[in-house]
Amino acid sequence: MAVADAVERWLEAERDQLALWLPVMLGLGITLWFVLPDPGAWRAAMLVAVAIALGSVARGRHGRAARALAVGAVAVALGLGLVWWRSERIAHPILARPAILTFTARVERVEPLVARDLVRLRLAPISVVARPEAVSRRLPELPPALRLNLAKAEVPVGLVAGATIRLAARLMPPPEPAVPGAYDYARTAWFDGIGATGRGFAPVTVLAGGQPAALPGLREALSAHIQERAGGGGAGGIAAALATGDQGSIPLDDTEAMRRSGLAHLLSVSGLHISAAVAATMILVTRLLALSPWLALRLRLPFVAGAAGAVVAIGYTLLTGAEVPTIRSCVASLCVLVALALGREALTLRLVAAGAVVVLLLYPESLSGPSFQLSFAAVALIIAWNDHPGIRALVAAREEPRLKHLLRSTGSLLMTGLVVEAALLPISLFHFQKAGVYGAVANIVAIPLTTFVVMPLEAAALLLDTIGAGQPFWWATRLALDALLWIARTTAAIPGSVAPLPAMPAGAYAAMVAGGLWIALWRTRWRRLGVVPLLTGALWAFLTPAPDLLVTGDGRHVAIRTQAGDVALLRDRTGDYTADMMAQSGGTAGLPVLWSDQRDARCSRDLCMATRIIGARRWTILATRSPYLVPIDDFIRACARADIVISDRWLSRRCRPRWLRLDRSTLTQTGGVAITFHPAAPWSAASATVRTVRTPGDRHPWITIPADRVPIRHGRRRAIDRPAGTQDPARD
């Protein structure tokens, strides 16, 4: 009873904070749907939540703790059911296997990727064109929406939204994570309605013309106009991204510099851009209306200015493509305007909670993405940090010399940036396996530069372009953007500017999130208990070793950690994207090296055998690296000497390694694999930890394993398959 009374007193002291936990509980339910494997587990979780709610109401009708527990349990059940319903509502077929097809389709969206000389299309297939040799075979059924990349040189005249086209393309199912911890595009594509991705080939024939919709046409025209006036290159691409959200024209080197310096958030239209546009609109409207004494005396100018700001926020959101992050920022801005209209304090944690609830109700799947987590965490932390009594006393207005005021304000801004950067670091490391170390310092200069210099200059230039007088402002805009790029490139070039970390365990991330929320949302001294899970999760993530072996889901690409700590790739020719992904998943910031160059590896054109010594244990890994077969007897003997055998094809049952075989049959069930070897220890019976992309029994709708997948065809062995003097590890 004493404990119950203490809890009641604590919750009474925290009664103003209880509402802040509503979006947390809603998000917990959504998280359970992503974590639990199948509908049976989802139903069980919902029933448990409902049972907790009913039990709380029945046993403690008048207690604050009982009411809070009941509301929280209902929110958990609601969140789980909401994301489940959303997934079922948008259910669509997924392409079963890769295919090369000729088909007709209607163009839904055209997105130029100027920096990559590509055009990205979203297509709605109409029919498959059967080739004569394919008449006897069953043609695959296409999903209702595809995403294709097309070379810019192959784009025909008249390829606009609404057109009907015929083209050939190599299609494949939306790719799942290549290795554990990598980006899961299959999940994103499911909620976006995409059933296949691929690359289109010329010729592309326009069968019927289409009229682009007004807003997409305006967006493309405005983006092209900005790039032309701002001078192209990185500055022009960033100027277009700030106005229209189109990042396709930013050179890849500049995009990487912005990412490594922690400034990449400036490129996507988010709360910063919408807030600046709304604030500028409100100031402009208020000043213009105040010029008329009649209007100033008869109208509530802040209310009228807020209404104008709301119109600008909605229009800006539509102009930039109405992506989920922009919609989220627009909702938050509208909540601020409503609070101002009602005479309430604008920036509070209650407002952030209300915005989060609205977004989760509309797009519950957005909770799993880094954009939602980073943006709401940043805003909540800024408000919570500046709401602390000590920080309030530090930044409070007072009579003092201007220099001292400037130094105090700059110090407060730097401190806020450091706290926010440190708090967002786990989110960046969990989703991207790396984070910018000096982002807090770079943002202190870059955010004011973008908000108070670049965007006003660009807005003025666009406005004056209507009368042909915008060139001086475009010149100033380019100078400011060049300064922004200089900050990004300089920061990115500093040694150690990026902190790499292997894929973080989900449990460690969950502990840090729980601890951070506990600290941020409570106000009494019990908030300090959040330090325990926060530090526990951080220590868990820091002590998690990098994987020693990475295998992609198709078995083609393998990376092993060398004794020096580098990531070595199996194939001498590996695409930049795959190489970067392997290095990132391996927790290294440097470029990968090659297996064939390592002293402890023996490679031919067809096979590689490498050793990895962990403590007193010696691990031998054998991997195929070509589609050509080696003599079966030699290969079987090599299998017997290896601990792990990896191949992108089906292997004979006679291939029996000492510990694990990862061939096409196994990888079809597991997806990508990450293996961490452990030194022999008396307290640990496991010699290695194996993590897989797929888990047994996982029935989320974007996970598909075709039952009728057939083995790939292999070429005949060549007469000469290795350079003279190269030893075949299978014969060693």
C-alpha angles and dihedrals in degrees: 000000000000090000091049091050091049091051091050092051091048093050090046089056089048097042093119090056099049094085089060090068094061095086089042092057091043089052091047090059091049090049091052090057091054094044102042113078110224147010092269091059091044092053091047092051092050092049091049090051092049091047091052090050094049092044092051092051093047097047101038114023095159101037122101090216092054092049093047091049091048094050091045093050091049089050090052092051091045093051093049093047093045097055090042090053091046091052092049093045094057095038113147138163120274122213107261100215141351114289141171109224143164112221145152121243144167116245112237100172138010117200117179115214097196097173090057097038089240138119118213116214132194107205136188106210118226104181142342117244108225117221118216093248090050097054093095092049127074109252116225119251112245122226119243095257133033134184115213136176117217127189111251092234090057096054109112126216111272097031098143136135109291096028122126114228141177120215145144120245142171105237131192136173114271104279121251120214108302090217132005111289096022124121114292105216092165090068093046091048092051093059090041091055094244115145100176141012132199151121125290125219134211138288097064111180123201106217098178131011124240136204113231115232117258098250098043089047091049091048094052093044092048092048092051091047092051094049091050094048096041092052103252124254121083094327093052092045093051092046089054092046092053092052104035107012091243107141096168094100098055111105113247093239091056091046090053091047091052090049096048092047093051093246099108091105088070090066097060119070104248142137093309094058097040091046091051092049093047093046092049091049093050093049092047095046093046093051094046094048091045089062087074113067090196092058093040091056097044105037133059094238096194089054093050091045090050091052090051089049090052091053090050092048092052093043092048090050092052092044093054094052101269093258118177095256090051092047089050091052091046091052090050091049092050090051089054091050092049090051090051091048090053092049093247129137106277105211111049135131088248089061091050090049091050091051091049092051092051093049094046091050091052100036110014092168091064089076090077094055126090093233094065093043096047097045099045092040091052095049094044092049094048091052095043092046095049090044091063110110093233093052091045089054091049096053098035115125114260142159108271141125115287094242092055091046090050093049092047093048092047091049091050091049091049092048091050091049093050093049093048092045091050091047093049093046095087091051092052092045093048095051102031105020089230140061137190110260097199097039094113093058094042092049093053088067100027099052096053089042091054097040102041103026115022100040097044091047092049092047091050091048092052091047094049091046086074088071096032096253102108101099097095090052092048088053090052091045091054091050090052092047091048087054089051091050090048089055091049095047094044093048093045091051094057110107110256093017090140122053110209123201132175118252106300118234111252090231092057091049092048091051092052092047091049092049093047093050091048091053095044101044103043125069107193126080091270087077087080090073087075088074090073099063090034094057092038092056093044092051091046091052093044093050094046105110122229115257115266095207131031124188123183120227094256093050093233099109124051129174126191128191112240126219088257091057097253125131112244120200125218099219122059090215112054126154119251093245094053093044092051092045092051092048091047093049089047091057097245130125096200130085117275120254128213130266091221091061095055123102093223094053132080115197139178127177090273107033142028127196119190136173129217120192115207113177107309094338123096115205121199118200124192121190135175115230105181137044092244123104123237124211105293097225093052091047093050090052090049090051090054091054094049128083093205128025120194128189140157091222138058111280128210117262087238088071099093115168119193096249119004141003118202108186131144092281094055097039091052087065100037104034115205117001133211119192126192117193119216127208114242109273131171092230095051123065094181117090094194143007118231121199122185135193093230125048124204113266096015106150103175107144098245093058110090130167111187110228094205098053110141129206118271120250117252127210123242117268112264122235091237111032104158138037117268112276095020112131119225110228089212089066096043 
